[in-house]
Amino acid sequence: MNTRLSLWRPERSISFRDLNNLQRRFDRLWEDVFVPATSEAQTVVDYVPPCDLEETDSHYVVSLDVPGMSKENLHVEVSGENLIITGSRKEERITKKGEPQISERYQGKFFRSMSFPGLTEESKIEAVYKDGVLRVAIPKAPQAKKKAIEIADEKSSFWSKLLGRVEEKRAEKAA
């Protein structure tokens, strides 16, 4: 008899596996809607690691939970305005026989992409992986300083020149 075990928590009426599957479905739906159509995005992903995006005065900071992965299996790149993070973790089993009774750890390939349209300095992006968290710091592009615009009188402005030409053309047509 082959029985699949389920993790039971007395304080919850829904099993952890059900919630985990629901989260995976929402993550895939989210990625399908918001990931740009690139060749990397079209590859099959096995899971989507949880991610936080924070904004400071000078940077955007992306934190991605990928515990148990090696730095060599993580890849961060910039393609146009998109930050693309990919990685993979091989399945680990103690024995080669049978199925695991409970498997909550993610394995396989993942893909995350975020768009930062024209707001970053690509050459200064930094990434660090520590304690199972990949952090990517994306510096914001220097913003143009505010500048007060002097309001000119009508005769010396661009608008008067433009409107004057329009009036001249109307007079020529009328003549």
Buried (B, 14 or more C-beta within 10 A) or exposed (E): EEEEEEEEEEEEEEEBBEEBEEEBEEBBEEBEEEBBEBEBBEEEBBBBBEBEBEEEEEBBEBEBEBEEBEEEBBEBEBEEBBBBBBBBBEEEEEEEEEEEEEEEEBBEBBBBBBEBEEEBEBEEBEBEBEEEBBBBBBBBEEEEEEEEEEEEEEEEEEEEEEEEEEEEEEEEEEE
